[in-house]
């Protein structure tokens, strides 16, 4: 009896410690993509994904601020000195000098600590993930997790946009970009976790802010994607974004679907784009945290010259 108890205690001690605020997504097979929506979502194809951890919610301003305080990292928007902002009054995208993660709409704005961090580029998100001992999810992992165990459904909660008349995520109700009724309780970004989670316990996988994925974007990648753990093309000019944002609406882009894809250049910052992190399931036990180590890549780097005529931003109408 004593030997059995000792063995059980040893097994418990050796078990991986669940990372805080992350959900374990079990290995499985799912149908990725859609049949009758955007061309880059086709064809629907079977994908096998290994087990992994993923953040339950989008990274918040407060969490990103802890990274900045620990590493003195400067985001690309800070180094460029400007970023792109959707001007709700003018109803269009505009360049905003001084817009960054602390001031997502420009110098006169501020980012509440519980909101998802925005105005962070893919490169900024990657730097945070390395510092946190995590990584960005692949596009296949993201869609598998966002579906929450529901096979072939349009949204993270089913096939009805408003089941029982209820708004299930933060997206633009009304006529974009003229009028947002705020039916969901918000005009713009919402604090994380204010809407029901999906079947895997993940919040805001639909709406609120687009989320960076690890993959390069290729509109035809699904036609040649490997069946097991696809990682995206080996190279490209834009990175994948998933999930839609508070700007998606029924009359404009309706990209609040689990299969929707968008993209932007890796140095882009926008006030409707953030991220969440993932982590290999097998890497949770005994892995040292990098937080006490060297500063993240980009900490203290000299500023890059601003490029007024550059390609920062999304080339996708739906991604903007």
TAFENFEN-V785477 format. One record per residue. N is the residue number from 1. RES is the residue in one letter. NEAR is the number of other C-alpha atoms within 8 Angstrom. Layout:
n=N res=RES near=NEAR
n=N res=RES near=NEAR
This chain:
n=1 res=X near=4
n=2 res=X near=5
n=3 res=X near=6
n=4 res=X near=7
n=5 res=X near=8
n=6 res=X near=8
n=7 res=X near=8
n=8 res=X near=8
n=9 res=X near=8
n=10 res=X near=8
n=11 res=X near=8
n=12 res=X near=7
n=13 res=X near=6
n=14 res=X near=7
n=15 res=X near=7
n=16 res=X near=7
n=17 res=X near=6
n=18 res=X near=6
n=19 res=X near=6
n=20 res=X near=4
n=21 res=X near=7
n=22 res=X near=10
n=23 res=X near=11
n=24 res=X near=9
n=25 res=X near=10
n=26 res=X near=7
n=27 res=X near=9
n=28 res=X near=8
n=29 res=X near=8
n=30 res=X near=9
n=31 res=X near=10
n=32 res=X near=12
n=33 res=X near=11
n=34 res=X near=11
n=35 res=X near=8
n=36 res=X near=4
n=37 res=X near=6
n=38 res=X near=8
n=39 res=X near=6
n=40 res=X near=9
n=41 res=X near=15
n=42 res=X near=12
n=43 res=X near=9
n=44 res=X near=11
n=45 res=X near=9
n=46 res=X near=9
n=47 res=X near=14
n=48 res=X near=11
n=49 res=X near=12
n=50 res=X near=8
n=51 res=X near=11
n=52 res=X near=13
n=53 res=X near=12
n=54 res=X near=13
n=55 res=X near=13
n=56 res=X near=10
n=57 res=X near=12
n=58 res=X near=14
n=59 res=X near=13
n=60 res=X near=12
n=61 res=X near=16
n=62 res=X near=8
n=63 res=X near=8
n=64 res=X near=11
n=65 res=X near=8
n=66 res=X near=8
n=67 res=X near=12
n=68 res=X near=10
n=69 res=X near=8
n=70 res=X near=8
n=71 res=X near=9
n=72 res=X near=10
n=73 res=X near=13
n=74 res=X near=11
n=75 res=X near=12
n=76 res=X near=13
n=77 res=X near=16
n=78 res=X near=11
n=79 res=X near=12
n=80 res=X near=12
n=81 res=X near=10
n=82 res=X near=13
n=83 res=X near=16
n=84 res=X near=13
n=85 res=X near=14
n=86 res=X near=10
n=87 res=X near=9
n=88 res=X near=7
n=89 res=X near=4
n=90 res=X near=5
n=91 res=X near=9
n=92 res=X near=8
n=93 res=X near=9
n=94 res=X near=8
n=95 res=X near=8
n=96 res=X near=11
n=97 res=X near=9
n=98 res=X near=11
n=99 res=X near=19
n=100 res=X near=17
n=101 res=X near=13
n=102 res=X near=8
n=103 res=X near=13
n=104 res=X near=15
n=105 res=X near=13
n=106 res=X near=12
n=107 res=X near=9
n=108 res=X near=6
n=109 res=X near=8
n=110 res=X near=9
n=111 res=X near=11
n=112 res=X near=6
n=113 res=X near=7
n=114 res=X near=9
n=115 res=X near=12
n=116 res=X near=14
n=117 res=X near=15
n=118 res=X near=15
n=119 res=X near=17
n=120 res=X near=18
n=121 res=X near=14
n=122 res=X near=12
n=123 res=X near=10
n=124 res=X near=10
n=125 res=X near=13
n=126 res=X near=10
n=127 res=X near=11
n=128 res=X near=11
n=129 res=X near=12
n=130 res=X near=11
n=131 res=X near=13
n=132 res=X near=9
n=133 res=X near=11
n=134 res=X near=10
n=135 res=X near=11
n=136 res=X near=15
n=137 res=X near=14
n=138 res=X near=12
n=139 res=X near=13
n=140 res=X near=13
n=141 res=X near=10
n=142 res=X near=11
n=143 res=X near=11
n=144 res=X near=12
n=145 res=X near=11
n=146 res=X near=12
n=147 res=X near=15
n=148 res=X near=13
n=149 res=X near=8
n=150 res=X near=10
n=151 res=X near=7
n=152 res=X near=5
n=153 res=X near=10
n=154 res=X near=10
n=155 res=X near=13
n=156 res=X near=14
n=157 res=X near=11
n=158 res=X near=9
n=159 res=X near=7
n=160 res=X near=7
n=161 res=X near=8
n=162 res=X near=8
n=163 res=X near=7
n=164 res=X near=4
n=165 res=X near=5
n=166 res=X near=6
n=167 res=X near=10
n=168 res=X near=10
n=169 res=X near=11
n=170 res=X near=16
n=171 res=X near=13
n=172 res=X near=15
n=173 res=X near=12
n=174 res=X near=9
n=175 res=X near=11
n=176 res=X near=12
n=177 res=X near=8
n=178 res=X near=6
n=179 res=X near=7
n=180 res=X near=11
n=181 res=X near=8
n=182 res=X near=9
n=183 res=X near=7
n=184 res=X near=10
n=185 res=X near=5
n=186 res=X near=9
n=187 res=X near=9
n=188 res=X near=7
n=189 res=X near=12
n=190 res=X near=10
n=191 res=X near=8
n=192 res=X near=12
n=193 res=X near=9
n=194 res=X near=7
n=195 res=X near=9
n=196 res=X near=8
n=197 res=X near=10
n=198 res=X near=12
n=199 res=X near=10
n=200 res=X near=10
n=201 res=X near=9
n=202 res=X near=15
n=203 res=X near=14
n=204 res=X near=14
n=205 res=X near=10
n=206 res=X near=15
n=207 res=X near=15
n=208 res=X near=15
n=209 res=X near=15
n=210 res=X near=15
n=211 res=X near=13
n=212 res=X near=15
n=213 res=X near=14
n=214 res=X near=12
n=215 res=X near=11
n=216 res=X near=13
n=217 res=X near=13
n=218 res=X near=8
n=219 res=X near=8
n=220 res=X near=7
n=221 res=X near=11
n=222 res=X near=12
n=223 res=X near=7
n=224 res=X near=6
n=225 res=X near=8
n=226 res=X near=7
n=227 res=X near=8
n=228 res=X near=7
n=229 res=X near=11
n=230 res=X near=10
n=231 res=X near=9
n=232 res=X near=12
n=233 res=X near=10
n=234 res=X near=5
n=235 res=X near=5
n=236 res=X near=9
n=237 res=X near=8
n=238 res=X near=10
n=239 res=X near=16
n=240 res=X near=15
n=241 res=X near=13
n=242 res=X near=14
n=243 res=X near=16
n=244 res=X near=18
n=245 res=X near=16
n=246 res=X near=14
n=247 res=X near=10
n=248 res=X near=15
n=249 res=X near=14
n=250 res=X near=10
n=251 res=X near=7
n=252 res=X near=8
n=253 res=X near=8
n=254 res=X near=10
n=255 res=X near=12
n=256 res=X near=13
n=257 res=X near=12
n=258 res=X near=14
n=259 res=X near=10
n=260 res=X near=13
n=261 res=X near=11
n=262 res=X near=10
n=263 res=X near=13
n=264 res=X near=15
n=265 res=X near=13
n=266 res=X near=10
n=267 res=X near=10
n=268 res=X near=16
n=269 res=X near=16
n=270 res=X near=14
n=271 res=X near=11
n=272 res=X near=14
n=273 res=X near=15
n=274 res=X near=16
n=275 res=X near=14
n=276 res=X near=13
n=277 res=X near=12
n=278 res=X near=12
n=279 res=X near=14
n=280 res=X near=9
n=281 res=X near=9
n=282 res=X near=6
n=283 res=X near=8
n=284 res=X near=12
n=285 res=X near=9
n=286 res=X near=6
n=287 res=X near=6
n=288 res=X near=5
n=289 res=X near=8
n=290 res=X near=10
n=291 res=X near=9
n=292 res=X near=5
n=293 res=X near=5
n=294 res=X near=6
n=295 res=X near=10
n=296 res=X near=11
n=297 res=X near=6
n=298 res=X near=9
n=299 res=X near=10
n=300 res=X near=7
n=301 res=X near=6
n=302 res=X near=5
n=303 res=X near=6
n=304 res=X near=6
n=305 res=X near=6
n=306 res=X near=8
n=307 res=X near=6
n=308 res=X near=4
n=309 res=X near=4
n=310 res=X near=5
n=311 res=X near=5
n=312 res=X near=9
n=313 res=X near=11
n=314 res=X near=11
n=315 res=X near=7
n=316 res=X near=9
n=317 res=X near=6
n=318 res=X near=9
n=319 res=X near=12
n=320 res=X near=7
